[in-house]
Amino acid sequence: MSIRFFAARAAVVVMAVGLFLSAGCGAKEPAAQPGHSDPGSAAAPATLAAAQPVAPAVQAAQPAGKGRVVILGFDGVEPSIAEKMMDAGELPNLSKLREKGTYKPLNTANPPQSPTAWSSFTTCKYAGNHGVYDFLRRTPANYLPGVGFGTAQHATLKADGSVAQPAKFESIRKGNSFWSEADRQGTRCKILVVPFAYPAEDLAQGCMLCGLGVPDIRGTTSTYYAFSDEYTKEESVSGGIQFPLVFTGDKASVTIPGARNPQVRRSSEPGAYVEVPLEFTVDRGARSVAIKLPTETLTVQEGDWTKWVEWTFDVTPQFKVHAISRFLVLEAGEHVRLYMACLQYDPRNPYIRMSTPEKYSGELADRYGLYKTIGWIYDTHALRQDAVTEDVFLDDVEKTMSWREKLALDELDRGDFDLLIAAWTATDRVAHLFWRFRDPQHPLYTEEGAKKYGRAVENTYIRMDQIVGKTMERLQEEDLLMVMSDHGFHSFRTGLNVNTWLIRNGYLAVEGQTDPNTAFNGEAYLQGYDWPRSKAYSLGLGSIFLNLKGREGQGTVEPAEADALIEEIRAKLLAVTDPATGAKVFSAIYTRAEFKGVAAANAPDLQLGYAEGYQSTKDTVKGSAPEALFEPNTDKWSGEHASSDVALTPGIFFSNQSIGDKDPRIVDLGVTAMKYLGNDVPADFEGADLLGE
C-alpha cells in the first residue's frame, strides 16, 4: 500500500465506527480486529498484533504555534570529544549551531543509563516518576531479576492451537510521552526509532516506528546464531548460540531453534522452539557456501551477506510466526564460519506491533525493501564473542546509520508534520566497543589497534554532523531544531565486584560460608545468598538495595534503621580506593532520597556514581560475587556510562535558537517542543521551556 497523507492542517475528523482512514504516516489506522486472518492461512486467527490501546481523543485543530519542531537524538555522545572536534573544524554543522544558536552540555537523568535517560526525554519526568532505573530490576518478594523497562509476552494458545491472546509487550514505564500529549491536542507527529519508546502508541494523525526496545521473535534483546567447524559443541553464549559444523565431504547440517512454542512451558524443554534444518555446502576453491533453507538455496561468497531471508514458523496449524534474518559468510576456506543475524520481526507481519499506523512498518519495507527491525540494531554481542569482526561491525554501522538517515530525511521531505523526532544509536554502540582503541590506559589498548580503530568513535560523530547538516538544509524559516544526546561516555578500565565488597564488609552473607574475608558466590541472579544473615545486595549496573523488612521476602533491616544503614554504606563506599593506583573508585554515591515521585518506591536505596575508569563488573550486574574485589576489564565492551556519576556524564544539546544562560536538562526538551508548537503542557511534567522567559 502506498503511503498517503492528509494535507488539511486545520481539522481532525473523528470517524464513525466502521469507517476507517487510509494507513500511512500522518493517517490513523483502525485497530487490528481479534479475528482477522494470517495472510498465509485463511483459517488462521490474528496472532501477530498486540492488542491496540484506545485511540486518544484529539482537539479539532492543530494549535497555533511558532513553527515546526525537529529533534535529532544521538545516543551516548561525549561532550568533550564533540567540543574538541568542533574546535578542530571536524563538525562544521554542529559548529554552526554553536555559533548562531546554542551549544551546552545536557544534564541527564540519574542513573545515566539509556533506558532511564530516554524515558526521561520521552515523559519529561525523572526516574522517580517514570520508574525506569536500570536495564535490570528485581522482584523484592523473591529477589528474582527481570528486564528493567518491559517484557515481551509470547502469545497464549488454546488447546486446539489457535490463539487465545496475541503476543504483546508490557512496558513498566509510567507517564505519557510528550508527543502523545501533543497528538491529543491536534499536533501531527512523526516519531522515528526513539530508544525505549516501545510499544508503539496510537497517534490520531501521525506515525511512529519503534526502535531500541523492540525484541527479536524469541523475546530476547537479540540472539544471533554462529556456525563454525572450529566449534566443538552447540553452546549458548552471551547474546547468541554457537553451532558446530561437522562436514561430511563438503556438507554439514544443523538444526536451529526458531519461533517459541508457547504450548511448551519451559524454554529448556523439548519442543519449546520450532526447529528448522539448515544444510551448508562449502566450495573451498571458490570460497563460497551454499545455504540450503526450507524454501530456497542461497550461494554466498566469502565476505558477503545474503539477501534478507523471510521465515514462516508453523507453531501450530492455526498459528504462524513470521521473521526475517540474513547470513554473512566470514570464512570459506581451510575453516568455515558463518554468522546469522537474529530472527527479527518481519515488518510486513510483525510478531508484536512495532509501528503506528500498524501497517507503517510494512509500508517502509515497500518503500525501501526489508530492513532491520530489531531494537538492539547493532550486534554488539557478536563482536564481543568474535562471531563477527571489527570491520564487519563498522561496515554495518555505516550502512545502518545511512538507512536511518534516509528514513528521517525522506519523512522531512514528505512534510505533513508539526513535530518530527529521529534517533540514532551508533554513536553509543561504537563508543562501548571501540573505546579500548582510544584509551592508552585500557587493558586491551594496543598501538596497532589504535592506528586502525582509534578514531572509530569520531567517525560516527562526523556522520552525525553530516545528518545534522542535511537536516538543516531542509528546515523552514520558523522551524526549531534541537540536537541532543541522552548521556556522555567514559572509559571502563577496572570493574568492582560490588556484592563481593558487601560480603567483605559484613552486609551480605553466602549460604554455607561464614568467613566474610573469603566468602564468595558464583551463582547468578541473586541465588545462593543467606538472606536471614544479609542486610544489602546489588543487582543491575549500579544499584544497591537494603534487605528491608516488609519489602524484601526475607528482609532483616528494620525500616527505622534504613536511613542510618544507607548513610553508613555510602560513607564506606566513598572511601573505597583502587589498591593498584590509590585512585578513588567513586565520585559520588546517591541515595533513595534522590528519587521522588509516584515510582520512587522502586528506586535503589543507593545509586553508585563511579569515577572515570570504573564500573560494576558483569558478575555484579547479574547478582554474583566472585572472589576478587577488583578485576581488569578485558571485555571489548570497553567504554561505559551506565553507573558513572551523573554529574560527570552529561549529554549534548544544540539548537538553532538561543536559550540564553539556561542550563538544559533532558526533561526540558519535550516541554520546549510543546510550548513552541502551541500545546498546553501537562502539569505533572518536570521540564521547563528553554525558550521561555
Secondary structure, 3 states (H helix, E strand, C coil): CCCCCCCCCCCCCCCCCCCCCCCCCCCCCCCCCCCCCECCECCCCCCCCCCCCCCCCCCCCCCCCCCCEEEEEECCCCHHHHHHHHHCCCCHHHHHHHHHCEEEEEECCCCCCHHHHHHHHHHCCCHHHHCCCCCEEEECCCCEEEECCEEEECCEECCCCCEEECCEEEECCCCCCHHHHHHHCCCCEEEECCCCCCCCCCCCCCEEECCCCCCCCCCCCCCEEEEECCCCCCEEECCEEEEECCCECCEEEEEEEEEECCCCCCCCCCCCEEEEEEEEEEECCCCEEEEECCCCEEEEECCCECCCEEEEEEEECCEEEEEEECEEEEEECCCEEEEECCCEECCCCCCCCCEECCCHHHHHHHHHCCCCCCCCCCCHHHHHCCCCCHHHHHHHHHHHHHHHHHHHHHHHHHCCCCEEEEEECHHHHHHHHHHHHCCCCCCCCCHHHHHHHCCHHHHHHHHHHHHHHHHHHHCCCCCEEEEECCCCCEEEEEEECHHHHHHHCCCCCECCECCCCCCCECCCCCCCECHHHCCEEECCCCEEEECECCCCCCCCECHHHHHHHHHHHHHHHHCCECCCCCCECEEEEEEHHHCCCCCHHHCCCEEEEECCEEEECHHHHCCCECCCCEEECCCCCCEECCCECHHHCCEEEEECCCCCCCCCECCHHHHHHHHHCCCCCCCCCCCCCCCCC
